[in-house]
Amino acid sequence: MQAQAAIVLLVVFFFLLFMKVPISFSIISSALVTIIMFMDPRFGMFISAQKMASGIDSFSLLAVPFFILAGTLMSNGGIAQRIIDLAMLVLGRVPGSLALTNIAGNTVFGSLSGSGIAAATAIGGVMNPLEKEQGYDEAFAAATNIATAPVGQLIPPTNAFIVYSAAAGGTSVAALLMAGWIPGLLWAVLCGVVAFAYAAKNGYVVKRTEKITLKEAWSTFWRAVPSLLMIVIIIGGILSGLFSPTEAAGVAVIYAFILAFFIYRSIGLNDIYKVLVDAGTMTTIVMLIIGASQVLSFVLSFTGLPQAISALLLSVSDNRIVILLIINIILLIVGTFMDMAPALMIFTPIFLPVAKSVGMDEIQFGVMMVMNLAIGTVTPPVGSVLFVGCSVAKLKVENVIKRLVPYFAVIVTALLFVTFVPAISEWLPKTLGLI
């Protein structure tokens, strides 16, 4: 029965996607069809409603609407423009300076929020219009934002490793956090190389005819200082223990509002309503996707698909390289369907013993697993960050995929290094005496 339920779930889901049903409704509908066919409908509906509500009833998820609102304030409040002015001053005529700024912003904001969706929304909402103004291809700008939005899942502060630690039975959180630094930066740097190469080929250079004077350079820097301080305050507050990443999101909203309304005075009372409506609309889309993924997670657990995959994996091969490649492929697929937290809770107990049996340390495996699931969020057909990033850019997914291919190539390369070179994950925590 469980095998039949899994088949029904997948067939209905992909059929709905083929019929161009929105992703969140495809997830919920396929899960409900499976529940009705193979469970007591009343019990299944009750559990599904409970899972959907509890999936978004999370203190840590408060960071999502807060960072969406902060990003909207930055976009409408002129804060981002001052940061971009500084980036153009520093990078000058470096090809792809705005795209590189997008990558750096996603790296920082993603780590603070612990959410690729929040990073794609907050940073993409600011950068995509600016890149369009400078003549960038819209699909390229969207692809850059989407490909690097999940980087923060690997760079502390991030709650992904906390969830993994709980699922793995108490692996050192401090060691995991430090282990994510180099893989995360490797991901961002390789994407930066792609952005630079594409921008150089297409002549995406900031249009500047006049020479910048020292006075103008100082003015540009000074105008950007209050905006840059927001990042310093958030990171410093979290690292010093003054507030959590979720509370930091609230601080970001307050600080962004103070800058835009009182200091820069770039928004007024009449603009606040539009800012709140825009942020609320995007929050609704994001939260619906997250809630739907919780229902899907419950149905997957009921079908026994994870356990079946584990048994099949051990029967295929005893070669370390083959086993790890298969795990990577499975996790990449899982990441497209499931949110990070439920995926970690379900699949860590299944795959960690297998990884240990072929000689992989639990720290390295944790980084590999989080990286896989983060990549899955930008991977077709149902990556949540992919769809949110396209929604932010107001583009269809099929128009962005082509520009994502080079980014996929370097991201997978980084993943393979993380998988087969233990030092990339283990060097920093070992150096700090954490493992």
C-alpha positions in Angstrom: 0.0 0.0 0.0 2.8 2.4 0.8 4.4 1.9 -2.6 1.1 2.6 -4.2 0.6 5.8 -2.1 4.1 7.0 -3.1 3.3 6.5 -6.8 -0.1 8.3 -6.5 1.6 11.2 -4.7 4.3 11.7 -7.4 2.0 11.1 -10.4 -0.7 13.6 -9.2 1.9 16.2 -8.2 3.8 16.1 -11.6 0.5 16.1 -13.5 -0.6 19.2 -11.7 2.7 20.9 -12.4 2.3 20.0 -16.0 -1.1 21.6 -16.0 0.6 24.8 -14.6 -1.2 24.6 -11.3 0.7 26.9 -8.8 3.4 25.0 -6.9 1.8 25.4 -3.4 -1.6 24.1 -4.6 0.1 21.3 -6.5 1.8 20.2 -3.3 -1.3 20.4 -1.2 -3.6 18.8 -3.8 -1.3 15.8 -4.4 -0.9 15.3 -0.7 -4.7 15.4 -0.1 -5.4 13.0 -2.9 -3.0 10.5 -1.4 -4.5 11.0 2.1 -8.1 10.4 0.8 -7.1 7.3 -1.1 -4.9 5.6 1.5 -5.9 6.9 4.9 -8.9 7.7 7.0 -9.9 11.0 5.3 -11.1 12.7 8.5 -7.9 11.8 10.3 -5.7 12.7 7.3 -7.4 16.1 6.9 -7.1 16.9 10.6 -3.4 16.0 10.6 -2.8 18.0 7.4 -4.5 21.1 8.7 -2.5 20.7 11.9 0.8 20.3 10.0 0.1 23.2 7.8 -0.7 25.5 10.7 2.2 24.2 12.9 4.6 24.5 9.9 4.3 28.2 9.9 3.6 28.7 13.6 7.3 29.0 14.4 9.3 31.7 16.2 12.2 31.3 13.8 10.0 31.8 10.8 9.0 35.2 12.0 12.3 36.2 10.4 10.8 35.7 7.0 8.1 38.4 7.1 10.4 40.7 9.0 13.2 40.4 6.4 10.6 40.7 3.6 9.4 43.9 5.2 13.0 45.1 5.7 13.7 44.4 2.1 10.6 46.3 1.0 11.6 49.3 3.1 15.1 49.2 1.7 13.7 49.1 -1.8 11.2 51.9 -1.3 13.3 53.9 1.2 16.4 54.6 -0.8 18.6 52.7 1.6 19.7 50.2 -1.0 20.5 52.9 -3.4 23.1 54.3 -1.1 24.7 50.9 -0.7 24.7 50.4 -4.5 26.3 53.9 -4.9 29.1 52.7 -2.6 29.5 49.4 -4.5 29.8 51.3 -7.7 32.4 53.6 -6.2 34.5 50.7 -4.9 34.1 48.4 -7.9 34.2 51.2 -10.4 34.0 49.7 -13.9 34.4 46.1 -12.8 32.1 44.0 -15.0 29.0 42.8 -13.1 29.5 45.1 -10.1 25.8 45.1 -9.3 25.5 41.3 -9.7 28.5 40.9 -7.4 26.8 43.2 -4.9 23.7 41.0 -5.1 25.8 37.9 -4.3 27.4 39.6 -1.3 24.1 40.8 0.0 22.5 37.3 -0.3 25.4 35.8 1.6 25.0 38.2 4.5 21.2 38.5 4.6 20.8 34.7 4.1 23.0 33.9 7.1 21.2 36.4 9.3 17.7 35.2 8.4 18.5 31.5 8.0 16.2 31.5 5.0 17.1 31.5 1.3 13.6 32.7 0.6 14.0 35.8 2.8 17.3 36.6 1.2 16.0 36.2 -2.3 13.1 38.5 -1.4 14.9 41.2 0.5 18.0 41.4 -1.7 16.4 40.5 -5.0 13.6 43.1 -4.4 16.3 45.8 -4.2 18.9 44.6 -6.7 16.7 43.4 -9.7 15.3 46.8 -10.5 18.7 48.5 -10.2 20.3 45.9 -12.5 17.5 46.4 -15.0 18.1 50.2 -14.9 21.8 49.5 -15.7 20.9 47.4 -18.8 21.4 44.0 -17.3 19.5 41.1 -18.8 16.6 40.5 -16.4 16.9 36.8 -16.5 20.6 37.0 -15.7 19.9 39.3 -12.7 17.1 37.0 -11.4 19.4 33.9 -11.9 22.2 35.6 -9.9 19.8 36.4 -7.1 18.3 32.9 -7.0 21.6 30.9 -7.3 23.1 32.7 -4.3 20.1 33.2 -2.0 20.6 29.9 -0.2 24.3 30.5 0.6 23.4 31.9 4.0 22.0 28.4 5.0 25.7 27.4 5.4 27.2 30.5 7.0 26.5 31.3 10.6 24.3 32.4 12.2 22.1 29.7 10.7 19.5 27.4 12.3 19.9 24.6 9.7 22.8 23.1 11.6 20.9 23.3 14.9 18.2 21.2 13.4 20.7 18.8 12.0 22.4 18.5 15.4 19.1 17.5 17.0 18.4 14.9 14.3 21.9 13.5 14.4 21.8 13.0 18.2 23.8 15.9 19.5 26.6 16.7 17.1 28.5 19.8 18.2 26.6 22.9 17.0 29.7 25.1 17.3 31.7 22.7 15.1 28.9 22.6 12.5 28.6 26.4 12.4 32.3 26.8 11.8 32.4 23.9 9.3 29.9 25.8 7.1 32.0 28.9 6.6 34.4 27.7 3.8 31.7 25.7 1.8 29.4 28.7 2.0 32.1 31.2 0.8 33.2 28.7 -1.9 29.6 28.7 -3.2 29.5 32.5 -3.2 32.9 33.0 -4.8 32.3 30.5 -7.6 29.0 32.2 -8.4 30.8 35.5 -8.4 33.3 34.2 -11.0 30.3 33.2 -13.2 28.7 36.6 -12.8 31.9 38.4 -13.6 32.6 36.3 -16.7 29.0 36.7 -18.0 29.1 40.5 -17.3 32.4 40.9 -18.9 31.2 39.1 -22.1 28.1 41.2 -22.3 29.6 44.6 -21.3 27.7 45.0 -18.1 29.7 47.8 -16.7 28.4 50.7 -14.7 27.9 53.6 -17.0 30.1 56.4 -15.7 31.5 59.2 -17.9 32.7 61.8 -15.4 35.7 61.3 -13.1 34.8 60.9 -9.4 36.4 63.5 -7.2 37.7 62.8 -3.7 34.9 65.0 -2.2 32.2 63.0 -4.1 33.8 59.7 -3.1 33.8 60.7 0.6 30.2 61.9 0.3 29.1 58.6 -1.2 30.8 56.7 1.5 29.4 58.8 4.3 25.8 58.5 2.9 26.2 54.8 2.9 27.5 54.4 6.4 24.1 54.4 8.2 22.9 51.7 5.8 26.0 49.6 6.3 25.7 49.9 10.1 22.5 47.9 9.9 24.5 44.8 8.9 27.1 45.6 11.6 24.4 46.0 14.3 22.6 42.7 13.3 25.8 40.6 13.1 27.3 42.1 16.2 24.1 41.7 18.1 23.7 38.1 17.2 27.4 37.2 17.8 27.4 39.0 21.2 24.2 37.2 22.2 22.1 40.4 22.5 19.4 38.9 20.2 18.5 35.9 18.2 18.5 35.8 14.3 14.7 36.1 14.5 14.9 39.1 16.8 17.5 40.5 14.5 15.0 40.5 11.7 12.8 42.7 13.8 15.7 45.0 14.6 16.4 45.2 10.8 12.8 46.4 10.2 13.0 49.0 12.9 16.4 50.2 11.8 15.4 50.3 8.1 12.3 52.2 9.0 14.2 54.8 11.0 16.7 55.3 8.2 14.0 55.6 5.5 11.4 57.6 7.4 13.4 59.8 9.8 17.0 60.0 8.6 16.8 59.8 4.8 13.2 60.9 4.7 12.7 59.0 1.4 9.3 57.6 2.4 6.4 59.4 4.0 3.2 58.3 5.8 1.4 57.9 2.4 4.0 55.3 1.3 3.8 53.1 4.4 0.5 51.5 3.3 1.9 50.4 0.0 5.1 49.1 1.7 3.0 47.0 4.1 0.7 45.7 1.4 3.7 44.7 -0.8 5.4 42.9 2.1 2.2 41.2 3.2 1.5 39.9 -0.3 5.0 38.4 -0.7 4.8 37.0 2.9 1.5 35.2 2.0 3.1 33.5 -1.0 6.2 32.4 1.0 4.2 31.1 4.0 1.8 29.2 1.8 4.7 27.4 0.2 6.3 26.6 3.6 3.0 25.4 5.0 2.3 23.2 2.0 5.8 21.6 2.3 4.9 20.5 5.9 1.8 18.6 4.6 4.0 16.9 1.9 6.5 16.0 4.6 3.8 14.2 6.6 2.5 12.3 3.6 6.1 11.2 2.6 6.6 9.9 6.1 3.3 7.9 5.8 4.3 6.4 2.5 7.6 5.1 3.9 9.4 6.4 0.9 12.5 7.5 2.9 12.9 4.0 4.4 12.5 2.4 1.1 15.2 4.7 -0.4 17.6 3.8 2.3 17.2 0.0 1.8 17.5 0.4 -1.9 20.7 2.5 -1.5 22.5 -0.1 0.6 21.6 -2.9 -1.9 23.0 -1.0 -4.9 26.7 -0.8 -4.1 29.3 -0.8 -1.4 31.6 1.6 -3.2 32.1 4.9 -1.2 32.0 7.2 -4.2 28.9 5.6 -5.6 27.1 5.7 -2.3 27.9 9.3 -1.7 26.9 10.3 -5.2 23.6 8.6 -4.8 22.9 10.3 -1.5 23.7 13.6 -3.1 21.3 13.0 -5.9 18.5 11.9 -3.5 19.0 14.9 -1.3 19.1 17.3 -4.2 15.7 15.9 -5.3 14.4 16.0 -1.7 15.4 19.6 -1.4 13.2 20.6 -4.3 10.1 19.2 -2.5 10.7 19.7 1.2 11.6 22.6 3.5 15.1 22.4 5.2 13.9 21.5 8.7 11.6 18.6 8.0 14.0 17.2 5.4 16.8 17.3 7.9 14.6 15.6 10.6 13.4 12.9 8.3 16.5 12.0 6.2 19.4 12.5 8.7 18.6 9.3 10.7 18.3 7.4 7.4 21.5 8.6 5.6 23.9 9.4 8.5 24.5 5.7 9.4 25.1 5.0 5.7 27.6 7.8 5.4 29.4 6.8 8.6 29.7 3.2 7.3 31.7 4.5 4.3 34.0 6.6 6.5 32.4 10.1 6.4 32.5 12.2 9.6 29.2 13.4 10.9 30.4 17.0 10.7 31.3 16.7 7.0 28.0 14.9 6.3 26.0 17.6 8.0 27.6 20.3 5.8 27.1 18.1 2.7 23.4 17.5 3.6 22.6 21.1 4.3 24.3 22.2 1.1 22.4 19.6 -0.9 19.0 20.7 0.5 20.0 24.4 0.0 20.8 23.6 -3.6 17.5 21.8 -4.0 15.6 25.1 -3.2 16.9 26.6 -6.4 16.5 23.5 -8.5 13.5 22.8 -10.8 10.8 21.6 -10.8 9.7 22.9 -7.4 12.6 24.6 -5.7 10.9 27.2 -3.3 13.7 29.8 -3.7 13.5 29.4 -7.5 9.8 30.2 -7.6 10.0 33.0 -5.0 13.0 34.6 -6.9 11.2 34.5 -10.2 8.1 36.0 -8.5 10.3 38.8 -7.1 11.7 39.4 -10.6 8.3 39.1 -12.2 9.6 36.5 -14.6 8.5 33.0 -15.6 10.7 30.1 -14.4 11.3 28.9 -17.9 12.8 32.3 -18.9 15.3 32.1 -16.0 16.5 28.5 -16.2 18.8 29.0 -19.1 20.8 31.7 -17.2 20.9 29.4 -14.1 22.7 26.6 -15.9 26.3 28.0 -15.4 25.5 28.7 -11.8 24.3 25.1 -11.3 27.6 23.9 -12.8 29.8 25.7 -10.3 27.5 25.1 -7.3 27.6 21.3 -8.0 31.3 21.5 -8.4 31.5 23.1 -4.9 29.2 20.3 -3.6 31.5 17.6 -5.0 34.5 19.3 -3.3 32.6 19.3 0.0 31.6 15.7 -0.5 35.0 14.3 -1.3 37.5 16.7 0.3 36.9 16.5 4.1 39.3 19.4 4.9 36.9 21.9 3.3 34.4 21.3 6.0 36.7 20.1 8.9 39.8 22.3 8.7 38.3 25.4 10.4 36.6 23.6 13.3 39.7 21.4 13.8 41.9 24.6 13.8 39.6 26.1 16.4 39.7 22.9 18.5 36.0 22.1 18.1 36.6 18.6 16.8 
